[in-house]
Amino acid sequence: AADTPKIDQAALNKRIADKDATLLILDARSPEEFAAGHVPGAINVPYNHLPASISSLPDAVGKDIVVYCESGIRAERAASRLRENGFQRLLHLDGDMKAWREKQQPVEK
């Protein structure tokens, strides 16, 4: 499987702060994990619900989709499913949620 290009936390934070309209942040974890805390502005689409759920997002095609999970495994699965369905603009949050929390980045609940 192709490795998804990484986006680091600082770059993602900047795009969130800039209210970048070309950005879609996708949390591939379970709803329970998502509710416990997630990257600000992320939407929760568990990786096993892809690609069905993403096709219901009308504007996903023209956006950079940043995927993450807890440690990276589910995010890569999510990314490969999206790639198979024609989504090209995929980025994987470096270190996923684990590193995001460790580096005390902003968390939304």
C-alpha positions as CSV (number, residue, x, y, z in Angstrom):
1,A,0.0,0.0,0.0
2,A,1.2,3.5,-0.8
3,D,2.1,5.4,2.3
4,T,0.1,8.5,2.6
5,P,2.1,11.8,2.8
6,K,2.4,13.1,6.3
7,I,1.3,16.5,7.6
8,D,2.9,17.6,10.9
9,Q,1.0,19.0,13.8
10,A,2.3,22.6,13.3
11,A,1.2,22.6,9.7
12,L,-2.2,21.2,10.6
13,N,-2.7,23.6,13.4
14,K,-1.9,26.5,11.1
15,R,-4.5,25.4,8.6
16,I,-7.1,25.0,11.4
17,A,-6.2,28.5,12.7
18,D,-6.4,29.9,9.2
19,K,-9.9,28.3,8.8
20,D,-8.6,26.7,5.7
21,A,-11.7,25.9,3.6
22,T,-9.9,23.3,1.5
23,L,-9.3,21.1,4.6
24,L,-11.3,18.1,5.8
25,I,-10.0,16.4,8.9
26,L,-11.2,12.8,9.3
27,D,-10.9,10.9,12.5
28,A,-11.0,7.2,11.6
29,R,-11.5,6.0,15.2
30,S,-14.6,4.8,17.0
31,P,-17.3,7.2,18.1
32,E,-16.4,6.6,21.7
33,E,-12.7,7.5,21.1
34,F,-13.8,10.6,19.1
35,A,-16.1,11.7,21.9
36,A,-13.3,11.5,24.4
37,G,-11.3,14.1,22.5
38,H,-10.3,14.9,18.9
39,V,-8.5,17.3,16.6
40,P,-10.5,20.6,16.4
41,G,-12.9,20.6,13.5
42,A,-12.5,16.9,12.7
43,I,-15.4,14.7,11.6
44,N,-15.7,11.2,12.8
45,V,-15.9,8.5,10.2
46,P,-14.8,5.1,11.6
47,Y,-12.5,3.5,9.0
48,N,-14.8,0.5,8.7
49,H,-17.6,2.8,7.5
50,L,-15.6,4.0,4.6
51,P,-16.0,4.7,1.7
52,A,-19.8,4.9,2.1
53,S,-19.7,7.7,4.7
54,I,-17.4,9.9,2.8
55,S,-19.4,9.8,-0.3
56,S,-22.2,11.5,1.6
57,L,-19.9,14.6,2.1
58,P,-20.6,16.6,-1.1
59,D,-17.5,18.7,-0.9
60,A,-14.9,16.0,0.1
61,V,-13.6,15.6,-3.5
62,G,-12.1,19.1,-3.8
63,K,-10.4,19.1,-0.4
64,D,-7.3,17.9,1.3
65,I,-8.4,15.1,3.5
66,V,-6.3,14.7,6.7
67,V,-6.8,11.3,8.2
68,Y,-5.7,10.1,11.7
69,C,-6.6,7.5,14.3
70,E,-4.9,6.6,17.6
71,S,-1.6,5.2,16.3
72,G,-1.8,5.2,12.5
73,I,-3.1,1.7,11.5
74,R,-6.7,2.6,11.0
75,A,-5.8,5.9,9.3
76,E,-3.8,4.1,6.7
77,R,-6.6,1.7,6.1
78,A,-9.0,4.6,5.8
79,A,-6.6,6.4,3.3
80,S,-6.2,3.3,1.1
81,R,-10.0,2.9,0.9
82,L,-10.4,6.5,0.0
83,R,-7.6,6.2,-2.6
84,E,-9.4,3.2,-4.1
85,N,-12.5,5.5,-4.5
86,G,-10.7,8.2,-6.3
87,F,-9.7,10.5,-3.5
88,Q,-6.2,11.7,-4.2
89,R,-5.6,14.6,-1.9
90,L,-4.9,12.6,1.3
91,L,-2.6,13.5,4.2
92,H,-1.9,11.5,7.3
93,L,-1.5,13.4,10.6
94,D,2.1,12.6,11.8
95,G,1.9,10.7,15.0
96,D,-1.9,10.5,15.0
97,M,-3.9,11.3,18.1
98,K,-1.4,9.8,20.4
99,A,1.3,12.3,19.5
100,W,-1.2,15.1,19.2
101,R,-2.1,14.6,22.9
102,E,1.5,14.1,24.0
103,K,2.4,17.4,22.4
104,Q,-0.5,19.1,24.1
105,Q,-2.2,20.3,20.9
106,P,-5.7,21.6,21.2
107,V,-8.4,18.9,21.7
108,E,-12.1,19.3,21.1
109,K,-14.7,17.2,22.9
